[in-house]
Amino acid sequence: MHETPADAGGPVTHLEPHSANNYHPLPVVIAEAEGTWVTDTEGRRYLDCLAGYSALNFGHRHPDLIAAAHAQLDRVTLTSRAFRHDRFADFTAAVARLTGMDVVLPMNTGAEAVETAIKLARRWGYRVKGVAAGQATIVVMDSNFHGRTTTIVGFSDDPVAHEDFGPFAPGFVRIPFGDAAALEAAIDDTTVAVLLEPIQGEAGIIVPPEGYLREVRRITHERGVLMIADEIQSGLGRTGTTFACDLEDVVPDVFVLGKALGGGVVPVSAVAARRELMDVFTPGSHGSTFGGNPLAAAVATEVVRLLETGVYQARGRELGDRLATRLRALPSSQVAEVRCIGLWAGVELVAPVARAVSEALMTRGVLAKDTHATTIRLAPPLTITAEEIDLLADALAAAIDEVLPVPAVTTG
């Protein structure tokens, strides 16, 4: 699955004694959810400011998405791609329309979609570009996070993600994120694609320098290399635009989508590209038992309809401005940096106490999550209200004060 990684370490939770220790969750057990709020088994309510790592962009149990799922559950849920079903054409047409691409290949999880894009790029490189057999390379970025398969973690520079999982697949060249000159230097005759997150989510909401995505598009176009945009976390309204690439009016060769495409109801992912690229796949060369199933197609089609209203992108912009203003007012003695784009923020603390701040925030009725020890990551549903933004900001300020008190000012 293309999920945000578990924290390093952490004891096995005794609430779930038969669970593998691959996550270190906050000590809350959620039983119900509605909109931006969740309720635990003791009846306590919490404002959800993580939104399933952007899988819940439309909030919990959005009525239109739940209605679409219920209606499809009464008809047919799975046929496999061995047969056609009556929801598939509408689904693929909707995603193609949203991305501006010709062809859509559906999968289930984000990692599967990334793997699909890697296979597409390699086969295109051999069959169209003419790269020598077995020599294709793909340029990736430092601090990337694209999923959890052995191929993907093999080009991660996060030791928690890749340590002791090798040997890894070759064929990847890693360079600094945000450095266009490094990208230009890294491309050679074996390069078939550049794979990047337009904004790096797991790294702590890292926003590249202005103009960087335009430079990536220029360089890849001029050098005959595919630009693959992993918009699994950054896409579908999160940044105040449909895609993060839209912030610089960039259209990649390949979009990789997931998380919010399933509306928080079912896992849905997809790769969208021009027909001449996607046609490198032929029957039997790639597939998925559950990819594009009727239930997933019904929900994802409704997700696209919600996005086509423009309401959620507008909320991301307007409420994102409010969130950024509140976060940037936090004292510099506690917060080293605030990175905020739309309703997506990384609050960089001056000390590695992000877990403690997340726990203090939870006691105040707000759920968020730490990443890389120093960063509080915020990604509330796009349905959040202005009043809830203020509640979040007030609770975060109090939580940081509890863990990192501002030094008292002495006079005299």
JORA-V435320 format. One record per pair of residues at least 24 apart in sequence whose ideal C-beta (glycine too) atoms are under 10 Angstrom apart, sorted by the first residue. I is the first residue (numbers start at 0). J is the second residue. Records with the same first field share a line. If there is no record, write none. Layout:
I->J  J
This chain:
0->107  108  109  110  111  146  147  148  257  266  268
1->52  54  106  107  108  109  110  111  112  113  114  144  145  146  147  148  151  229  231  232  255  257  258  266  268
2->51  52  54  108  109  110  144  146  147  201  231  257  258
3->49  51  52  53  144  147  200  201  232  258  368  370  376  378
4->144  146  147  152  155  157  159  160  201  370  371
5->159  160
6->159  353  354  357  368  369  370  371  372
7->157  158  159  160  162  371  372
8->159  354
9->354
14->40
21->147
23->354  368  369
24->368
25->49  354  357  358  360  361  366  367  368  369
26->358  361
27->358  361  362  366
29->59  366
31->59  60
32->58  59  60  263
33->58  59  60  61  62
34->58  59  60  61  62  380  382  383  384  387
35->59  379  380  381  382  383  384  387  391
36->364  366  380  387
37->366
39->366
43->361  364
44->364
45->360  361  363  364  365  366  367
46->360  363  364  365  366  367  379  380  383  387  388  390  391  394
47->365  366  367  378  379  380  383  387
48->322  342  344  360  365  366  367  368  375  376  377  378  379  380  383  387  388  390  391  394  395
49->357  365  366  367  368  376  377  378  379  380
50->237  258  259  263  342  343  366  367  377  378  379  380  381  382  383
51->258  259  261  263  378  380
52->109  200  201  231  232  258  259  368  376  378
53->200  230  231  232  233  234  235  236  237  257  258  259  263  342  343  378  380  381
54->109  231  232  235  257  258  259  260  261  262  263  264  266  267  378
55->258  259  261  262  263  264  378  379  380  381  382
56->232  234  235  236  237  258  259  260  262  263  302  305  306  311  314  315  342  378  379  380  381  382
57->235  236  259  262  263  264  301  302  305  306  311  380  381  382
58->262  263  379  380  381  382  383
59->263  264  380  382
60->262  263  264
61->262  263  264  298  301  302  305  380  382
63->262  298  301  302  304  305
64->261  262  263  264  265  297  298  299  301  302  304  305
65->262  263  264  298  301
66->297  301
67->262  264  294  296  297  298  299  300  301  302  304
68->261  262  264  265  294  295  297  298  301
69->297
70->297  301
71->265  292  293  294  295  296  297  298  300  301
72->293  294  297
74->293  294  297
75->292  293  294  297
76->265  289  292  293  294  295  297
77->288  289  292  293  294  295
78->291  292  293
79->286  287  288  289  290  291  292
80->105  282  286  287  288  289  290  291  292
81->286  288
84->291  292  293  296
85->293  296  297
86->291  292  293  294  295  296  297  298  299  300
87->291  292  293  295  296  300
88->296
89->296  297  299  300  303
90->260  267  269  291  292  293  295  296  297  298  299  300  301  302  303
91->269  271  291  296  299  300
92->300  303
93->296  299  300  301  302  303  304  306  307
94->254  256  260  267  269  270  271  296  299  300  302  303
95->269  271  272  274  303
96->271  303  307
97->234  235  241  242  254  256  260  269  271  299  302  303  304  306  307
98->228  230  234  241  242  244  250  251  253  254  256  269  270  271  272  303
99->241  242  250  254  271  273
100->250  251  252  253  254  269  270  271  272  273  274  276  277
101->271  272  273  274  275  276  277  278
102->270  271  272  273  274  275  276  277  278  280
103->254  256  269  270  271  272  277  291  299
104->268  269  270  271  272  277  280  285  286  287  290  291
105->256  260  267  268  269  270  271  287  289  290  291  292  295  296  299
106->255  256  257  266  267  268  269  270  285  286  287  289  290  291  295
107->257  261  265  266  267  268  269  287  288  289  290  291  292  295
108->146  147  148  231  257  258  261  266  267  268  287  289  290
109->144  145  146  147  151  229  230  231  232  255  256  257  258  260  266  267  268  269
110->145  146  147  148  150  151  152  231  257  268
111->146  148  255  257  266  268  269  270  287  289  290
112->145  146  229  231  253  254  255  256  257  260  267  268  269  270  271  287  290
113->145  146  147  148  150  151  194  227  229  231  255  257  268  270
114->145  146  148  150  151  255  270  285
115->253  255  268  269  270  277  280  285  286  287  290
116->145  192  194  225  227  228  229  252  253  254  255  270  271  272
117->145  148  150  151  154  168  170  171  191  192  194  227  255
118->150  270  279  280  284  285
119->191  192  225  227  252  253  255  270  272  276  277  279  280  285
120->170  190  191  192  193  194  224  225  227  252  253  272  276  279
121->170  191  192  279
122->191  276  279  280  281  284  285
123->191  192  225  252  253  272  275  276  277  278  279  280
124->170  189  190  191  192  223  224  225  279
125->191  279
126->278  279
127->191  223  225  275  276  278  279
128->188  189  190  191  192  223  224  225
129->188
130->188  189  190  191
131->188  189
133->169  170  189
134->169  170  188  189  191
135->169  170  189  190  191  192
136->169  170  171  172  185  186  187  188  189  190  191  192  224
137->170  171  172  173  189  190  191  192  193  194  224  225  227
138->171  172  173  174  181  182  185  186  187  190  191  192  193  194  195  215  218  219  224  227
139->171  172  173  174  176  185  192  193  194  195  196  227  229
140->173  174  175  176  177  178  181  182  193  194  195  196  199  202  205  207  229
141->173  174  175  176  177  178  181  199  202  205
142->173  175  176  177  196  199  201  202  203  205  371
143->171  173  176  194  195  196  199  201  202  229
144->196  199  200  201  202  229  231  232  370
145->194  195  196  201  227  229  231  255
146->229  231  255  257  268
151->194
154->194
155->201
156->202
157->201  202  371
159->371
160->201
176->202  205  207  208  211
177->205  206  207  208  211  212  214  215
178->207  208  211  214
179->207  208  210  211  212  213  214  215  217  218
180->214  218
182->211  214  215  218  219  222  224
183->214  215  217  218  219  221  222
185->218
186->218  219  221  222  223  224
187->222  224
188->222  223
190->219  222  223  224  225
191->223  224  225  227
192->219  224  225  226  227  251  252  253
193->218  219  222  224  225  226  227  228  251  252
194->225  226  227  228  229  251  253  255
195->226  227  228  229  251
196->228  229  230  231  232  233  234  243  255
197->228  229  230  232  233  234  238  242  243  244  245  246  247  249  251  340
198->230  232  233  234  237  238  243  244  246  338  340  341  343  345
199->229  232  233  338  345
200->229  231  232  233  237  243  258  343  345  370  376  378
201->232  370  371  374  376
202->338  345  370  371  374  376
203->336  338  344  345  346  347  353  369  370  371  373  374  375  376
204->232  233  238  337  338  339  340  341  343  344  345  346  347  370  374  375  376  377  378
205->338  345  374
206->233  238  243  246  338  339  340  343  345
207->243  247
209->246  247
210->247
211->247  249
212->243  244  245  246  247  248  249  251
213->244  247  248  249
214->247  249
215->244  247  249  251
216->244  247  248  249  250  251  252
217->249
219->251  252
220->252
224->252
225->251  252  253  272  276
226->250  251  252  253
227->251  252  253  254  255  270  272
228->252  253  254  255  256
229->253  254  255  256  257
230->254  255  256  257  258  259  260  271
231->255  256  257  258  259  260  268
232->257  258  259  343  378
233->258  340  341  343
234->258  259  260  306
235->259  260  262  302  303  305  306  311  312  315  381
236->302  305  306  309  310  311  312  313  314  315  316  341  342  381
237->311  312  315  319  340  341  342  343  378  381
238->312  315  316  319  340  341  342  343
239->311  312  313  314  315  316  317  318  319  320  340  341  342  343  381
240->312  315  316  340  341
241->303  306  307  309  311  312  315
242->312
243->340  341  343
245->312
246->340  341
252->276
253->277
256->299  302
259->299  302  305  306  311  380  381
260->295  298  299  302  303  306
261->294  295  298  299  302
262->295  298  299  301  302  305
263->298  302  380
264->294  295  297  298  299  301  302
265->289  292  294  295  296  297  298  299
266->290  295
267->291  292  294  295  296  298  299  302
268->295  299
269->295  299
305->381
306->381
310->381  382
311->342  380  381  382
312->341  381
313->381
314->341  342  380  381  382  383  384
315->340  341  342  343  381  383
316->340  341  342
317->341  342  385
318->342  379  381  382  383  384  385  387  388
319->343  344  379  381  388
320->388
321->383  385  388  389  392
322->377  379  383  385  388  389  391  392
324->388  392
325->388  389  391  392  393  395  396
326->375  377  388  391  392  395  396
328->392  396
329->392  395  396  399  400
330->396  399  400  403  405  406
332->403  404  405  406
333->396  399  400  402  403  404  405
334->375  395  396  399  403
335->373  374
336->373  374
337->375  377
338->374  376
339->377
341->378  381
342->377  378  379  380  381  382  383  388
343->376  377  378  379
344->374  375  376  377  378  379  391  395
345->370  371  373  374  375  376  377  378
346->373  374  375  376  377  395  399
347->371  373  374  375
348->372  373  374  375  399  402  403
349->373  399  403
350->402  403
352->399  402  403
353->399  402
354->402
355->398  399  401  402  403
356->395  398  399  400  401  402  403
357->395  398  402
358->398  401  402
359->394  395  397  398  399  400  401  402  403
360->391  394  395  397  398  399  401  402
361->394  398
362->394  397  398  401
363->390  391  393  394  395  396  397  398  401
364->390  391  394
365->390  391  392  393  394  395  397  398
367->391  394  395  398
375->399
